[in-house]
């Protein structure tokens, strides 16, 4: 399909600069863009590349300079580009609706009429699957699970018994929600399993990445708050209480009974010890180790983690260690002390 630049400017409510009749057939990032495409530049540092790229047009920030290329100036180029991509490359709605003949659905389960239940799905006793849900191939719902409206579970997602998922949730392939927490007691020299009797509650508008695991609580629920986004390969331990609109990057893990406030950001490969609380809007840098509570509005780095300012002082001190070592050797030589440091 072709769309004019004038139509795209109206679509994203941007300021058109240049040829409004220019026809655009595709939207691609700058590295792949060709003649007839529109691309975008979100960062002012990369605007120099705009005039060298092959794209016919671009979405740019409001303060971008004009240099001959047809532009649409917008406040948020990335969001505008997403809108253009959806216009030029619409994704077809799933053709299949209903329950695939190979799926197993327990007689006591309540399934809305307009769902899509794929091949080899298993839905246990007492489950509720609400309107607009898509359960892809191999999804397993244990007994008495609830899946809210317009939620998508991708292939081989597993919900253990009594887990609940809110509305408009996306859970990617091979994620496991509600497995037993890692709880044992040492009794007479043997590790005895502590029964995990709780469940997991996922609130609305959450997204959970592929191969992520969220363990059930020991007695009560493990909770994930509204709007939280969890990347691939994340581990959430039993009894954790995750706040609203958190962002967790891949390969991070939190031990049992961790709690977070709202708008917390945790980068990749962070490790969080059990029973720690991380306050609202705090950010934890990659590979940090959190072993004690973090107040609100902090930026934490390092292992063990400290504030970013303290971590900067530590790094600066480490860089000076060779110089300090040389100075110590000179002082010891001046004092006639034997230097045994080789």
C-alpha positions as CSV (number, residue, x, y, z in Angstrom):
1,X,0.0,0.0,0.0
2,X,1.0,3.6,-0.6
3,X,0.3,6.6,1.8
4,X,1.3,10.2,1.2
5,X,3.4,12.1,3.6
6,X,0.5,14.5,4.1
7,X,-1.7,11.6,5.3
8,X,1.1,10.4,7.6
9,X,1.5,13.8,9.1
10,X,-2.2,14.0,9.9
11,X,-2.0,10.5,11.3
12,X,0.7,11.3,13.8
13,X,-0.4,15.0,14.3
14,X,3.1,16.2,13.2
15,X,4.5,19.2,11.3
16,X,5.1,18.4,7.6
17,X,8.2,19.8,6.1
18,X,8.7,19.2,2.3
19,X,6.7,17.3,-0.3
20,X,3.3,16.4,1.1
21,X,2.4,14.4,-2.0
22,X,5.5,12.1,-1.6
23,X,4.3,8.5,-1.6
24,X,5.6,6.2,1.1
25,X,5.2,2.4,0.7
26,X,7.1,1.1,3.8
27,X,8.4,2.1,7.2
28,X,11.8,0.7,8.2
29,X,14.6,1.6,10.7
30,X,17.5,3.6,9.3
31,X,19.8,0.6,8.8
32,X,17.3,-1.1,6.5
33,X,15.5,1.9,4.9
34,X,15.4,2.2,1.1
35,X,14.0,4.7,-1.5
36,X,10.2,4.9,-0.9
37,X,10.5,4.3,2.8
38,X,10.1,6.4,5.9
39,X,12.4,6.0,8.9
40,X,12.8,7.8,12.2
41,X,15.5,9.5,14.3
42,X,14.8,9.7,18.0
43,X,18.1,11.0,19.2
44,X,19.5,14.4,18.1
45,X,23.0,12.8,18.1
46,X,22.1,10.7,15.1
47,X,20.5,13.4,13.0
48,X,23.7,13.7,10.9
49,X,22.9,10.2,9.5
50,X,19.5,11.4,8.3
51,X,20.8,13.1,5.2
52,X,23.0,10.1,4.2
53,X,20.4,7.4,4.6
54,X,18.5,6.0,1.6
55,X,15.0,6.7,3.1
56,X,12.8,9.1,1.2
57,X,11.5,10.7,4.4
58,X,11.9,10.7,8.2
59,X,10.1,11.3,11.5
60,X,12.3,13.6,13.6
61,X,12.3,15.7,16.8
62,X,10.7,19.1,16.8
63,X,14.1,20.9,16.8
64,X,15.6,18.9,13.9
65,X,17.2,21.1,11.2
66,X,15.8,21.1,7.6
67,X,18.2,20.1,4.8
68,X,16.1,19.1,1.8
69,X,14.7,15.7,2.9
70,X,10.9,15.5,3.5
71,X,10.3,15.4,7.2
72,X,7.5,15.1,9.8
73,X,8.5,16.8,13.1
74,X,6.9,15.3,16.2
75,X,7.4,15.4,19.9
76,X,8.1,11.7,20.2
77,X,9.5,10.2,16.9
78,X,9.6,6.6,18.2
79,X,5.9,6.6,19.2
80,X,5.0,8.2,15.9
81,X,7.0,5.6,14.0
82,X,5.2,2.8,15.7
83,X,1.9,4.4,14.6
84,X,3.2,4.6,11.0
85,X,4.4,1.0,11.0
86,X,1.0,-0.2,12.2
87,X,-0.6,1.8,9.4
88,X,1.7,0.6,6.6
89,X,2.2,-3.0,7.9
90,X,-1.1,-4.0,9.7
91,X,-1.0,-7.3,11.4
92,X,-3.9,-9.6,10.5
93,X,-6.1,-10.7,13.3
94,X,-5.9,-14.4,14.1
95,X,-8.1,-16.3,11.7
96,X,-8.9,-19.1,14.0
97,X,-11.4,-18.7,16.7
98,X,-12.8,-21.5,18.9
99,X,-11.3,-24.5,20.4
100,X,-8.9,-26.7,18.4
101,X,-10.0,-30.4,18.3
102,X,-6.8,-31.6,19.9
103,X,-7.2,-29.3,23.0
104,X,-8.4,-30.7,26.3
105,X,-10.9,-28.7,28.2
106,X,-12.2,-29.9,31.6
107,X,-16.0,-30.1,31.8
108,X,-16.1,-27.6,34.7
109,X,-14.1,-25.0,32.9
110,X,-15.8,-21.8,31.7
111,X,-14.6,-20.7,28.3
112,X,-15.8,-17.5,26.6
113,X,-17.3,-17.8,23.1
114,X,-14.8,-15.7,21.2
115,X,-11.5,-17.2,22.4
116,X,-8.8,-18.9,20.4
117,X,-7.6,-22.1,22.0
118,X,-4.8,-23.7,19.9
119,X,-3.7,-27.3,19.4
120,X,-2.7,-29.4,22.4
121,X,-3.8,-26.9,25.0
122,X,-4.8,-28.3,28.3
123,X,-7.3,-26.5,30.6
124,X,-7.9,-27.9,34.0
125,X,-11.0,-28.2,36.3
126,X,-12.7,-25.0,37.3
127,X,-10.7,-22.7,35.0
128,X,-12.1,-19.5,33.6
129,X,-10.9,-18.1,30.3
130,X,-12.5,-14.7,29.5
131,X,-13.4,-13.0,26.3
132,X,-10.8,-12.3,23.6
133,X,-8.1,-14.6,25.0
134,X,-5.6,-16.4,22.8
135,X,-4.0,-19.6,24.1
136,X,-1.4,-20.8,21.7
137,X,-0.2,-24.4,21.1
138,X,0.7,-26.4,24.1
139,X,-0.4,-23.9,26.8
140,X,-1.3,-25.7,30.1
141,X,-3.6,-24.3,32.7
142,X,-3.8,-26.2,36.0
143,X,-7.0,-26.4,38.0
144,X,-8.9,-23.3,39.0
145,X,-6.9,-20.8,37.0
146,X,-8.4,-17.6,35.7
147,X,-7.2,-15.7,32.5
148,X,-8.6,-12.2,32.1
149,X,-10.0,-10.6,28.9
150,X,-7.8,-10.1,25.8
151,X,-4.8,-11.9,27.4
152,X,-2.4,-13.8,25.2
153,X,-0.5,-16.9,26.3
154,X,2.2,-17.9,23.8
155,X,3.2,-21.6,23.1
156,X,3.9,-23.8,26.1
157,X,3.2,-21.2,28.8
158,X,2.3,-23.1,32.0
159,X,0.0,-21.8,34.8
160,X,0.1,-24.1,37.9
161,X,-3.1,-24.5,39.9
162,X,-5.0,-21.5,41.2
163,X,-3.0,-18.9,39.4
164,X,-4.8,-15.8,38.1
165,X,-3.9,-13.5,35.2
166,X,-5.5,-10.1,34.6
167,X,-6.7,-8.4,31.5
168,X,-4.5,-7.6,28.5
169,X,-1.6,-9.6,29.8
170,X,1.0,-11.0,27.4
171,X,3.0,-14.1,28.5
172,X,5.7,-15.3,26.1
173,X,6.7,-18.9,25.2
174,X,7.8,-21.3,27.9
175,X,7.2,-19.0,30.9
176,X,6.1,-20.8,34.0
177,X,3.8,-19.2,36.5
178,X,3.2,-20.8,39.9
179,X,5.9,-23.5,40.2
180,X,6.8,-24.3,43.8
181,X,9.0,-21.8,45.7
182,X,12.5,-23.0,46.7
183,X,11.7,-23.6,50.3
184,X,13.4,-26.3,52.5
185,X,14.3,-27.0,56.1
186,X,17.3,-29.0,57.3
187,X,15.9,-31.7,59.5
188,X,18.3,-34.5,60.9
189,X,20.7,-33.9,58.1
190,X,18.2,-33.9,55.2
191,X,16.6,-31.1,53.3
192,X,12.8,-31.4,53.9
193,X,10.5,-29.6,51.4
194,X,8.3,-26.9,52.9
195,X,4.9,-27.2,51.2
196,X,4.2,-24.3,48.8
197,X,0.4,-23.7,49.4
198,X,0.0,-20.2,47.9
199,X,-0.5,-19.0,44.3
200,X,0.5,-16.3,41.9
201,X,-1.6,-13.2,41.0
202,X,-0.7,-11.3,37.8
203,X,-2.5,-7.9,37.5
204,X,-3.7,-6.1,34.3
205,X,-1.4,-5.0,31.4
206,X,1.6,-7.0,32.5
207,X,4.0,-8.5,30.0
208,X,6.2,-11.5,30.9
209,X,9.1,-12.6,28.7
210,X,10.0,-16.1,27.4
211,X,11.4,-18.7,29.9
212,X,10.7,-16.4,32.9
213,X,9.6,-18.1,36.1
214,X,7.4,-16.7,38.9
215,X,7.1,-19.0,41.9
216,X,3.9,-19.4,44.0
217,X,3.8,-18.1,47.5
218,X,4.4,-20.4,50.5
219,X,1.0,-19.6,52.0
220,X,-0.3,-16.4,50.3
221,X,0.1,-15.1,46.8
222,X,3.2,-13.9,44.9
223,X,1.9,-10.7,43.2
224,X,2.9,-8.8,40.1
225,X,1.4,-5.3,39.9
226,X,-0.4,-3.4,37.1
227,X,1.6,-2.6,34.0
228,X,4.8,-4.2,35.1
229,X,7.0,-5.5,32.2
230,X,9.3,-8.5,32.8
231,X,11.9,-9.5,30.2
232,X,13.1,-13.0,29.2
233,X,14.9,-15.3,31.6
234,X,13.9,-13.6,34.8
235,X,13.4,-15.4,38.1
236,X,10.9,-14.2,40.7
237,X,11.0,-16.1,43.9
238,X,8.1,-17.1,46.2
239,X,6.1,-14.5,48.2
240,X,7.6,-11.6,46.2
241,X,5.3,-8.5,46.0
242,X,6.1,-6.5,42.8
243,X,4.7,-3.0,42.5
244,X,3.1,-1.3,39.6
245,X,4.8,-0.4,36.3
246,X,8.2,-2.0,37.2
247,X,10.7,-2.8,34.4
248,X,12.9,-5.9,34.8
249,X,15.6,-6.7,32.3
250,X,16.7,-10.2,31.3
251,X,18.6,-12.6,33.6
252,X,17.9,-10.7,36.8
253,X,16.6,-12.7,39.8
254,X,15.0,-12.0,43.1
255,X,15.0,-14.3,46.0
256,X,11.9,-15.0,48.1
257,X,9.8,-12.3,49.8
258,X,11.4,-9.4,47.9
259,X,9.0,-6.4,47.6
260,X,9.2,-3.4,45.3
261,X,7.5,-0.1,45.0
262,X,6.1,1.5,41.8
263,X,8.2,2.4,38.7
264,X,11.2,0.5,39.9
265,X,13.8,-0.4,37.1
266,X,16.1,-3.3,37.5
267,X,18.8,-4.0,34.8
268,X,20.2,-7.2,33.5
269,X,21.8,-9.8,35.8
270,X,21.0,-8.1,39.0
271,X,20.7,-10.3,42.0
272,X,18.4,-9.4,45.0
273,X,18.6,-11.1,48.3
274,X,15.5,-12.3,50.1
275,X,13.3,-10.1,52.2
276,X,14.7,-6.8,50.7
277,X,12.4,-3.9,49.8
278,X,13.2,-1.5,46.9
279,X,11.5,1.8,47.1
280,X,9.5,3.7,44.5
281,X,11.2,4.9,41.3
282,X,14.6,3.4,42.3
283,X,16.9,2.1,39.6
284,X,19.4,-0.8,39.9
285,X,22.3,-1.0,37.4
286,X,23.4,-4.1,35.6
287,X,25.0,-6.9,37.6
288,X,24.4,-5.2,40.9
289,X,24.0,-7.2,44.1
290,X,21.2,-5.9,46.4
291,X,21.5,-7.2,50.0
292,X,19.6,-4.5,52.0
293,X,16.7,-2.2,51.6
294,X,16.8,0.6,49.0
295,X,15.0,3.9,49.7
296,X,12.9,5.5,47.1
297,X,14.5,7.5,44.2
298,X,17.9,5.9,44.4
299,X,20.3,4.8,41.7
300,X,22.3,1.7,42.8
301,X,25.4,0.2,41.2
302,X,27.9,-2.5,42.0
303,X,28.1,-5.7,44.1
304,X,27.5,-5.1,46.9
305,X,25.4,-2.3,45.6
306,X,25.9,1.3,46.7
307,X,24.5,4.6,45.4
308,X,25.8,5.7,42.0
309,X,27.8,8.5,43.6
310,X,29.4,6.2,46.1
311,X,30.2,3.7,43.4
312,X,31.8,6.4,41.3
313,X,34.1,7.3,44.2
314,X,35.0,3.6,44.6
315,X,35.9,3.2,40.9
316,X,38.0,6.4,41.0
317,X,39.8,5.0,44.0
318,X,40.5,1.7,42.3
319,X,41.9,3.4,39.3
320,X,44.5,5.1,41.6
321,X,45.6,1.9,43.3
322,X,48.8,1.4,41.2
323,X,49.8,5.0,41.9
324,X,49.1,4.5,45.6
325,X,51.1,1.3,45.7
326,X,54.1,3.1,44.1
327,X,53.8,5.8,46.7
328,X,53.7,3.3,49.6
329,X,56.9,1.6,48.3
330,X,58.7,4.9,48.1
331,X,57.6,5.8,51.7
332,X,58.8,2.4,53.0
333,X,62.1,2.8,51.2
334,X,62.6,6.2,52.7
335,X,61.9,4.9,56.2
336,X,64.3,2.0,55.7
337,X,61.5,-0.6,55.9
338,X,61.9,-4.0,54.1
339,X,59.5,-4.2,51.2
340,X,58.1,-7.7,51.0
341,X,55.5,-6.8,48.5
342,X,56.4,-8.3,45.2
